Amino acid sequence: MDLDLLSGYLQDDPRGTGSPGTLLSDSTHSTLTPEDNISDYGNSDALVQVRRNINLNQVGAVISKIEDIFESIADCILEDGKELVIELKSRSKSKAKVEDDGGDGTRRRTIKITFPSRNQREAWKFTALLRILELSHEALVTGIVTTKRDIYYREPELFMKQEVVDRYVDDIAHTFGVGRDVLNIVAAAKGLVAGSFRLTRRDTSVIDFTLEPEGLLIPNSNDIETIQFLDVKWILVIEKEATFRTLATNQYWNDSQAERGIIITAKGYPDIQSRQFLHLLSTYHPTIPIFALVDFDPDGLGIMSTYKHGSQALSHELNLAVPSVQWLGVRSRDFLGKEADARGMLKLTARDRRIAMRMLGWDEERDDEWRRELQVMLMLNVKAEIQILGNGERLREWLDERLMGM
C-alpha cells in the first residue's frame, strides 16, 4: 500500500477554517505575534514579551501521523506479502523524481521508500528514515527539543554522515508542510550576535549581551520569553565571521558614531535559527532599520537575498524572510574608480558567472539596483570582498558614514 504522509491533513482543514493545504498551520512557532499587536512595541527600549499562539492539537497531529507510519509497518510485517511505500517530498535535486503536483502547474520532487526493501541500499534508506521518525516522535512526546547533530550522534554508524540526517529531517518537514521546529528538531547553533540588548529565556535565565561584548551564539527564538533593546538604533547583518569578530572585539556596536546597535553573522549563508532570530527582532522592533554587509559577488547577494526574501528550498518554513533588510554594501561604487586595496578585487570564476546568470533569471521581484550590480559584475568580470573597505579604523569610518547617512 502507498502511505501518503499528507493524506488526511492537507485535504481538509480539521478546524473548519477554510484554509486547505496547510498542515499544523497554527503551530506554536508559526506566529510570533498577531499583526495588530506589533504597534505595541513602538518604544524600542521597552521590555517585550515574546508571544506565541499555542495549539497542542497540532503537535498531536504530527505524533499521530508518525504513529500511523509505525502501525503500517507492523501491518506489513504481520501480513505476508503486503508492501508499504512511503513517499517523501524532497528538497534534493539529484536523487528525486520530478512529478506534477496537483495539476496546478507546479512541480515537486519525490522519493519513494519501500518496505520490505528490494535491495541493501533501499533497506538502509528505510532504516535511517524510520530512526529519525522515531527520534522525532520521542522529542514530541517528551517535549524535549533535540538537534540534528544529536540525532546523528545517536546512530553514527547508521547515518554515516551528518548530511543524511539533515536531508531526511528537512524532507520530512517539507512533506508535512511544516517547519522543522514543529518536529521538535532544530539545527545546532551556528550564528553569532553581539549588541545592546538583553533577553530572558523560558527557563527564566537572563542573557545580558552588553556583558558579552564579543558576542554569543544566536539563541533559539522559541526559547525566548522576553527581549529588551537598550537604545538600539540599527541592526547590521554581516556575511563573514572574521568581519563580525573584528567589529565585536572593538565593540563597534557600542561605540559607533551611529549610536548603539546589534551585529549578527551566520558565517555565510544563513541557517534557519539565525533567520528566525532576525525575523523576531524585526517583528518586535519594526522601526529599527536592518542593514546587510556582504561581499560584492553572487554569493554575497545570494546571502542578502536569503535574509530578505527567503529561499526556495525552505519555502515551507515560516517566519524566516525579513523584507525590510537594506543593502549597506559592498557595491561597485564602493571600490571602482577609487584607491581600493587591489587584494580585495578578484575575477569571477566560472561558478560565479553561472550563479549570477541564474540569479538574473529569477522570477521573484528584485529591485533594480540588485540586478544592475549583478550585471556590473558580469560585464567587468570582477568581484570584491568586504576587506576591500579596509580593516580596523578604515572599516569603522566607512560604516559610520554609511549608517549615519541612511
Steps between C-alpha positions, in 0.01 A plus 500: 500500500606859446532716808454865412640698791268788414173307479231616736685821582535701184165393353277638772538757768401323825434836668257607231682821430488458126878499467588190296854406419647577840607236745523628859445854384450612858838370609637625828775652286295617205402838639722708719236763565178620341558788259264725690723472805819609329417865552530441874876488458562855382727561800817320398633492857188340646513147638315296237319176577550253216153363439399181325174336407521155655291218354584161648266331251757561230775322687255215550428495126867447413535234771195319362633509146834352606318231699291421189824424319617271782167314497515457123848350532371256763214401267747426221704279732194307620335465159725306267540657158371842599711795380532848646610794286592824678511800270709799605507842344869570457709816493782307331534566128713201413330201658133578459246434229327810363121479476203728435349621825123508505456639150571857611799538272758457777750217522613296794786263559416175671684203644325166550629271773364145503458247781585212479801637316609368162875540551761589760501873426123519515511322836754751632289796384191358665685428827650851512162661433328286760760582765462874439121471522542308825728764652267780387208314658701468821580872499136593444362266766753607764490867400880508486649675197785313330752609238589343170850449630368317807303269273810422295704410808224272627566270200822607322560155352152497349495853359871500402506878450320806631363591157276191504322618815478856369339387176244264652396743775445775244318262263266381776418859596457592133267204445288591801499860385626625835810662641774276630450625854144359498672159505684619814824477302725802454845562359791551736570868556725648231456876485640766734346817640634792703336824599311722737215277615406236752255213499336253735465134409193295578698328777524851661876534436612844386759574231637854505682546170653828620714287731615281209655759269654246261169325443324173571332227299162609366232362733208286389211741447256252646687512832469878539247627753581874492736724309609856579691734271723753676501813286552299180494713184604249234556129430784386272509154342855406396588225256841407639591383847843667481343842439248438778776412746702807404203726572393310812848502650517876449145533639386687194138422597550715811743773384375576148439862405166370375416419863439153643400204294498123455731301272418151373676240286398155384852437368392492137165379372259532794361204690137486610576599859681818393219593262233433763685720749533788252131461414414518871701821542333658199153390615524650847703808398379577146618862511867416552679475162679178404801513267704233322877512444602232250769432241455647153454164330207270409522314830492825698188616320354150539558514876331840525211376286454199727461726804271738311283270289559148631617196307307276265638189668349602835180656371302277740670664800309787656621828651836518326496778241573860605400722204616815679870406470692781323823457305778698667784361287721394336389661173704572189513872583678417827821403318485562124696811406639533851830419664375166618713221631575291190513185709125530552426497126472166325382361169173308484536125478294287262286404799447866589381576149260205499349611833469861386327402176260274689421776750421744221246248374314474829131573466469652845492876512837657573587869506668663204825574684542133594468396135722784378781404736485140380530625143801716597668190645446309178601780263818593689570141609583625849403424857618641833508389861397704803870545580526742207337757728793468738551351843495654844463877496437528124207260523360686803515831313327352196225347717450822698460699181255255346291432811469869583405576141222241477 
